[in-house]
């Protein structure tokens, strides 16, 4: 389907939205204070995708963000907290240190945000962080979230944490032997991701559970990071085959998630839909009217859902298109129908994207909406790296980190 020339992302409006978010978040976000690092990532990565980091923020602001991120680094492990509220400082003891632990997802968000902001990562406790990530791998090949008492691996057990672990190691990898080239058990990790693939092709939270688009993206991104950590690098498609994934079934499952069910009140009885009426005066231009009606009938608006039989949701547009992009199959999507959904149905008047039509924008859906459009080179957006989940330009900054310039 040809691209609608009148359908465009309002760059200025979205920059204003993210600039406001950088200055003051709505009160509802205080309940998620422990996840502030992820909020920061969404804001900085979004401004970067919009090519507005230097125009929408000051050098002083960017410097303060970098300093705040380093204030969240836990010296013993090298990982990062989600916010500074758990920093026990001088009150830290052998009995309470696990209340001030580094957290795996926030460690990836912290490192990614530092990279986007142009920091050379010279203050990252790299060796400690790599060793800490290795210590989080479980017997089944997956990764936990943090270390608790007696160094027990705690937290979730699903592909999200695998992606964060491998993403962290990919950022920290270097040319020297033994640091970053992590001797994690890649065989068990591949088996774990493969075992999470459900009977219908998608990847689930655990073996034998229902496939889910968000977990599927994380599984595919994990496979991609495994390929990046190999020397020479291996494509995600090839690593998927090595892992025993039925990758074609997975691709088909993702394509099947594109849906025209985008609103709860969308269904109408045929008898309730009024047929077009033309007066005698209109008949002279009936051919033009027929063409217009045909054009409207042909226009499709379709987002993506997270599971079979569910309604479309903005974030799943990225989780599915992003995973397809990692596998270089993003063109299988009905791109214009996806653009219509994002730009006509969920792009908000104040900027950002809502979860669904009629709702308010939030950080997660606003970022994933931008990221989905960036996959398809939306004018005004930088190109996205679907594995790292931020711009390719910023991923390129990894060659300038301190240990790679030695």
Buried (B, 14 or more C-beta within 10 A) or exposed (E): EEEEEEEEBBBEBBBBBBBBBBEEBEEEBEEBEBBBBBBBBBBBBBBBBBBBBEEBBEEEEBEEBBEBBBEBBBEBBBBBBBBEEBBEEEEBEEEEBBEBBBBBBBBBBBBBBBBBBEBBBEBBBBBBBBBBBBEBBBEBBBBBBBBBEEEEBBBBBBBBBBBBBBBBBBBBBBEEEEBBBBEBBBEBBBBBBBBBBBEBBBBBBBEEEBBBBBBBBBBBBBBBBBBBBEEEEBBBBBBBBBBEBBBEBBBBBBBBBBBBBBBEEEEEEEEEEEEEEEEEEEEEEEEEEEEEEEEEEEEBBBBBBBBBEBBBBBBBBBBBBBBBBBBEBBEBBBBBBBBBBBBBBBBBEEBBBBBBBEEEBBBBBBBBBBBBBBBBEBEBBBEBBBBBBBBEBBBEBBEEBBBBEE
